Amino acid sequence: MSIWKTPATLEELQSLRKGTLVEHLDIRFTEIGPDYLRASMPVDHRTHQTMGLLHGGASVALAETVGSIAANMCVDGEYYMCLGQEINANHLRPVRSGRVTATARPIHLGSRSHVWHIEIHDERERLVCISRLTMVVLERKAQAAAG
């Protein structure tokens, strides 16, 4: 059974990238499953730290991107939106090149908050990073009145 309340196609998700950090880092959405969203990112000059390894901040950007988009697909987008509230990450293995792939799965889908588990693997399927993302669920009308 699918968890998505605002389903999207990969093409629709790709169109959200334009003019954002997601586009700059070349994060690409690659798979939508019944209870997960997957995206990949290159490990290259855009995502390296000074020692030529994948930057931890780039891994966190990938994790937050895939988790945030997934969370927003789990609510009725006409009435609600999800925004990142907290993220943590454990960097487990260095990566020098290739692409890494992040898979976001929900731990908790509540009416006011979501918690997502994101795993990032390298091209050899080795675990590179694990992350937990907490999202707040806001009513769109309440957000418009506050702004």
Backbone bond lengths (Angstrom), bond angles and torsions (degrees), N, CA, C in turn:
res aa  C-N    CA-C-N  psi(-1)  N-CA   C-N-CA  omega(-1)  CA-C   N-CA-C  phi
1 M - - - 1.452 - - 1.529 109.39 -
2 S 1.305 116.28 135.74 1.456 121.86 -177.14 1.533 112.17 -80.32
3 I 1.327 115.83 144.22 1.464 121.69 177.54 1.528 112.44 -92.56
4 W 1.323 117.54 -6.04 1.467 121.23 -171.10 1.525 111.96 -79.85
5 K 1.345 116.44 125.81 1.471 122.12 174.61 1.521 111.56 -99.09
6 T 1.330 116.30 -24.39 1.458 122.35 174.10 1.525 106.35 -124.04
7 P 1.339 116.44 77.41 1.462 118.54 -176.57 1.520 111.41 -64.98
8 A 1.321 115.06 152.89 1.459 121.22 178.83 1.522 108.14 -142.20
9 T 1.306 116.10 157.78 1.460 121.25 174.04 1.526 108.35 -92.48
10 L 1.319 116.02 164.24 1.468 119.11 175.99 1.528 110.62 -60.13
11 E 1.321 117.30 -37.02 1.467 120.95 179.00 1.530 111.04 -62.41
12 E 1.333 116.71 -41.80 1.469 120.08 178.14 1.524 110.95 -64.82
13 L 1.322 117.35 -40.72 1.466 120.35 178.29 1.520 110.64 -65.57
14 Q 1.330 117.54 -40.11 1.471 120.48 178.88 1.529 110.56 -61.59
15 S 1.327 117.50 -35.39 1.466 120.43 -178.05 1.528 112.07 -68.24
16 L 1.334 118.36 -21.21 1.465 121.58 178.51 1.521 112.04 -71.74
17 R 1.311 118.64 -16.13 1.464 123.94 -174.65 1.528 113.06 -71.74
18 K 1.313 117.53 -29.82 1.464 122.46 -168.63 1.525 112.51 -52.86
19 G 1.343 115.43 125.23 1.454 122.14 176.12 1.521 114.54 74.49
20 T 1.333 118.23 19.62 1.461 121.23 -177.41 1.525 110.95 -122.43
21 L 1.317 115.73 173.07 1.467 121.90 172.88 1.530 110.07 -57.70
22 V 1.311 116.85 -34.78 1.462 122.04 -179.90 1.529 110.14 -59.07
23 E 1.319 117.06 -43.46 1.458 121.21 177.66 1.530 110.13 -68.30
24 H 1.328 117.32 -44.33 1.465 121.11 -178.77 1.530 111.80 -58.98
25 L 1.335 116.80 -40.11 1.467 120.92 -179.97 1.523 112.44 -84.45
26 D 1.334 117.36 -1.12 1.463 123.95 -179.24 1.524 111.79 58.29
27 I 1.339 115.92 40.74 1.458 120.63 173.57 1.529 106.83 -75.80
28 R 1.334 115.74 128.20 1.458 121.64 -178.21 1.521 110.08 -123.43
29 F 1.308 116.04 130.77 1.457 120.53 175.16 1.521 107.73 -76.26
30 T 1.332 116.38 131.29 1.461 119.85 -171.09 1.527 114.77 -120.44
31 E 1.333 117.79 -23.29 1.458 118.87 -177.18 1.526 110.77 -159.41
32 I 1.327 114.47 138.14 1.462 121.71 173.58 1.523 106.21 -118.82
33 G 1.322 116.29 115.03 1.457 121.10 177.10 1.514 110.12 -102.32
34 P 1.319 118.54 -179.12 1.465 120.28 -178.89 1.528 113.16 -65.87
35 D 1.345 117.54 -25.80 1.470 120.99 -179.53 1.523 112.59 -141.69
36 Y 1.321 117.56 25.25 1.463 120.50 177.91 1.522 110.51 -153.73
37 L 1.337 114.43 159.08 1.459 122.68 173.89 1.516 106.79 -129.08
38 R 1.322 116.36 139.69 1.460 121.39 -177.01 1.526 109.73 -126.88
39 A 1.335 114.94 141.61 1.466 121.53 177.00 1.521 108.30 -145.44
40 S 1.333 115.81 157.27 1.462 120.05 179.11 1.520 110.52 -128.00
41 M 1.336 115.02 162.87 1.461 121.86 -177.34 1.529 107.92 -148.21
42 P 1.339 117.82 142.17 1.467 119.23 177.48 1.528 111.39 -74.20
43 V 1.303 114.88 152.75 1.464 121.62 169.69 1.529 104.83 -107.20
44 D 1.332 115.17 98.57 1.464 121.79 -176.40 1.524 109.59 -152.27
45 H 1.327 117.70 -162.53 1.466 121.98 -175.95 1.532 112.90 -56.57
46 R 1.334 118.54 -27.07 1.462 121.45 179.55 1.522 113.05 -75.48
47 T 1.324 116.38 -24.59 1.463 120.28 -172.36 1.528 113.12 -120.49
48 H 1.341 117.13 5.40 1.469 121.24 178.59 1.520 111.35 -82.36
49 Q 1.323 115.82 152.10 1.452 121.47 165.29 1.534 107.03 -95.78
50 T 1.314 118.08 -176.27 1.470 121.42 -170.43 1.523 114.45 -64.41
51 M 1.333 119.26 -20.59 1.464 121.21 179.23 1.528 112.61 -93.97
52 G 1.335 116.43 10.72 1.455 120.35 176.67 1.515 114.74 80.35
53 L 1.324 116.54 17.93 1.465 121.92 178.93 1.523 109.60 -110.22
54 L 1.327 116.35 161.87 1.459 121.26 175.66 1.525 109.71 -56.50
55 H 1.307 116.63 126.07 1.461 123.36 -179.56 1.527 108.94 -72.77
56 G 1.325 116.99 134.34 1.453 121.30 178.25 1.516 112.19 -58.55
57 G 1.324 116.86 -36.02 1.461 120.24 178.31 1.516 112.28 -66.02
58 A 1.333 117.43 -32.85 1.462 120.67 176.35 1.527 109.82 -67.72
59 S 1.338 116.73 -40.00 1.466 120.05 176.22 1.522 110.36 -61.26
60 V 1.329 117.11 -41.66 1.465 120.99 179.44 1.533 110.01 -66.60
61 A 1.327 117.51 -38.64 1.471 120.18 177.22 1.529 110.43 -62.19
62 L 1.319 117.44 -41.48 1.464 121.14 177.02 1.523 110.54 -63.90
63 A 1.336 116.88 -46.31 1.470 120.83 -179.55 1.522 110.84 -61.55
64 E 1.330 117.62 -45.89 1.462 119.39 -178.36 1.519 111.26 -68.01
65 T 1.305 117.51 -34.96 1.465 120.55 178.54 1.521 111.33 -62.61
66 V 1.324 116.97 -52.35 1.458 119.47 -176.30 1.532 110.90 -68.88
67 G 1.332 117.94 -38.04 1.463 120.82 178.43 1.515 112.55 -68.85
68 S 1.310 116.98 -40.12 1.462 121.38 -179.14 1.527 111.70 -66.80
69 I 1.316 116.30 -45.58 1.465 119.14 178.50 1.526 109.94 -63.51
70 A 1.331 116.91 -42.62 1.467 120.46 178.72 1.526 110.67 -60.44
71 A 1.327 117.18 -44.99 1.469 120.03 -179.82 1.523 111.00 -59.75
72 N 1.325 116.82 -42.55 1.456 119.58 -179.45 1.525 112.48 -68.65
73 M 1.314 117.38 -24.62 1.467 120.83 175.00 1.529 111.30 -75.38
74 C 1.337 117.46 -14.66 1.475 122.00 -178.20 1.520 113.16 -92.60
75 V 1.326 118.12 1.04 1.460 121.57 177.85 1.522 109.10 -124.05
76 D 1.308 116.49 161.14 1.465 121.26 174.55 1.526 106.85 -73.72
77 G 1.334 116.67 104.83 1.460 122.89 -174.12 1.514 115.20 -62.13
78 E 1.318 117.67 -16.31 1.460 120.13 177.37 1.531 110.80 -73.17
79 Y 1.327 116.37 -31.00 1.461 120.86 -174.23 1.528 114.77 -113.29
80 Y 1.332 117.36 -20.17 1.462 120.74 -174.47 1.517 111.07 -135.08
81 M 1.329 114.38 156.85 1.462 121.04 170.67 1.513 108.05 -142.54
82 C 1.315 115.86 152.56 1.459 121.90 179.65 1.522 108.78 -113.92
83 L 1.334 115.50 134.68 1.470 121.82 178.85 1.523 108.86 -127.09
84 G 1.326 115.06 145.41 1.457 120.33 179.82 1.517 111.44 -64.24
85 Q 1.319 115.23 135.47 1.462 121.17 179.97 1.520 110.98 -115.55
86 E 1.336 116.74 -37.37 1.467 120.93 -179.86 1.511 108.37 -158.28
87 I 1.331 115.80 142.80 1.461 120.75 175.25 1.516 108.46 -141.70
88 N 1.315 115.55 143.35 1.466 119.83 171.42 1.515 107.91 -134.72
89 A 1.307 115.54 161.32 1.458 119.96 -178.29 1.520 109.96 -150.66
90 N 1.307 114.77 142.87 1.454 122.11 171.23 1.525 107.06 -115.05
91 H 1.322 115.62 119.71 1.466 122.03 -179.23 1.524 107.04 -91.68
92 L 1.323 117.09 118.01 1.459 121.88 -168.46 1.524 114.50 -107.39
93 R 1.314 117.96 -25.23 1.459 120.70 -174.56 1.525 109.21 -150.80
94 P 1.334 117.82 136.40 1.472 119.31 177.39 1.529 111.30 -76.46
95 V 1.326 114.98 149.95 1.462 121.49 176.35 1.521 107.27 -133.38
96 R 1.331 117.24 133.94 1.465 121.76 -179.42 1.526 113.75 -101.48
97 S 1.327 117.67 -31.05 1.468 119.95 -174.98 1.516 109.93 -157.46
98 G 1.329 115.00 175.37 1.463 121.04 179.89 1.513 111.87 95.26
99 R 1.319 115.72 -149.68 1.467 122.39 176.92 1.510 108.06 -128.74
100 V 1.320 115.37 147.07 1.459 121.47 172.00 1.522 107.47 -112.08
101 T 1.325 115.76 151.15 1.456 121.64 -177.14 1.522 109.83 -125.36
102 A 1.320 115.78 130.41 1.466 122.74 179.41 1.516 109.77 -108.32
103 T 1.331 115.13 137.04 1.463 121.58 175.69 1.522 108.19 -122.96
104 A 1.333 116.37 122.70 1.468 122.40 179.75 1.526 108.97 -105.07
105 R 1.348 115.02 129.59 1.462 122.14 176.15 1.528 108.29 -132.28
106 P 1.329 117.76 142.37 1.459 119.38 -179.05 1.525 112.26 -74.84
107 I 1.324 114.76 142.33 1.459 122.48 169.26 1.526 108.27 -99.20
108 H 1.349 115.12 -39.16 1.464 122.03 -177.99 1.519 108.58 -145.79
109 L 1.330 117.36 128.21 1.458 122.85 175.59 1.521 107.89 -120.99
110 G 1.322 116.17 86.99 1.448 121.16 -179.77 1.517 111.78 -96.72
111 S 1.320 116.08 176.27 1.465 120.15 -179.79 1.529 112.02 -77.55
112 R 1.332 117.94 -18.86 1.471 121.48 -178.91 1.516 113.68 -118.60
113 S 1.324 117.15 -16.67 1.460 120.20 179.21 1.517 110.21 -152.96
114 H 1.329 114.59 154.75 1.464 123.31 173.17 1.518 107.06 -125.58
115 V 1.311 116.16 148.90 1.462 121.70 170.35 1.525 106.66 -126.55
116 W 1.331 114.96 129.09 1.461 122.06 -176.07 1.521 110.67 -119.80
117 H 1.323 115.37 142.42 1.465 123.26 174.27 1.526 106.63 -106.49
118 I 1.328 116.77 125.59 1.457 121.14 -179.16 1.528 108.60 -123.42
119 E 1.320 115.38 127.91 1.463 121.42 174.35 1.518 108.58 -112.74
120 I 1.327 115.81 136.77 1.464 122.21 176.68 1.523 107.74 -115.14
121 H 1.336 115.55 127.66 1.464 122.52 -179.84 1.531 109.95 -120.69
122 D 1.329 115.66 152.83 1.463 120.14 174.25 1.527 109.20 -85.84
123 E 1.321 116.06 -176.42 1.469 120.28 -176.20 1.528 112.74 -67.39
124 R 1.322 117.77 -17.82 1.473 121.89 177.28 1.533 111.39 -95.34
125 E 1.359 115.84 13.46 1.466 123.09 178.73 1.529 113.72 67.07
126 R 1.331 117.21 19.69 1.461 120.81 176.21 1.527 108.58 -84.40
127 L 1.325 116.40 138.89 1.460 122.26 -179.82 1.522 109.74 -70.06
128 V 1.320 116.61 122.14 1.462 124.08 -176.87 1.527 111.10 -101.93
129 C 1.334 116.31 -39.53 1.464 121.13 -173.68 1.526 108.61 -156.22
130 I 1.328 115.74 143.25 1.461 120.42 169.43 1.522 107.42 -121.63
131 S 1.309 115.51 144.42 1.458 120.21 -175.44 1.521 109.12 -142.26
132 R 1.323 115.08 150.94 1.465 121.75 172.67 1.523 107.01 -124.78
133 L 1.321 115.63 129.68 1.465 122.93 -176.29 1.523 109.32 -121.85
134 T 1.333 116.57 126.63 1.463 122.03 174.55 1.523 108.16 -104.79
135 M 1.331 114.96 129.57 1.454 121.67 -179.35 1.527 109.03 -117.70
136 V 1.327 117.14 139.20 1.456 121.28 172.57 1.531 107.51 -93.18
137 V 1.318 116.66 140.84 1.462 122.60 177.41 1.524 107.37 -102.39
138 L 1.329 116.61 119.13 1.470 122.26 -177.62 1.521 110.79 -116.62
139 E 1.322 115.76 144.52 1.457 120.26 171.98 1.520 107.95 -74.04
140 R 1.301 117.54 135.30 1.468 121.72 -179.23 1.524 111.63 -64.04
141 K 1.319 119.97 -40.60 1.468 121.30 -178.90 1.519 110.87 -65.88
142 A 1.327 118.05 -36.91 1.476 121.79 178.67 1.534 109.00 -66.85
143 Q 1.319 117.31 -38.16 1.466 121.84 179.49 1.532 110.16 -66.35
144 A 1.331 117.55 -42.25 1.469 121.23 -179.59 1.530 111.14 -65.18
145 A 1.327 117.39 -39.15 1.461 121.14 -179.38 1.538 110.97 -69.26
146 A 1.329 117.55 -32.78 1.463 121.76 -179.63 1.515 111.58 -74.42
147 G 1.342 117.76 -28.18 1.462 122.33 -173.69 1.464 110.58 -82.16
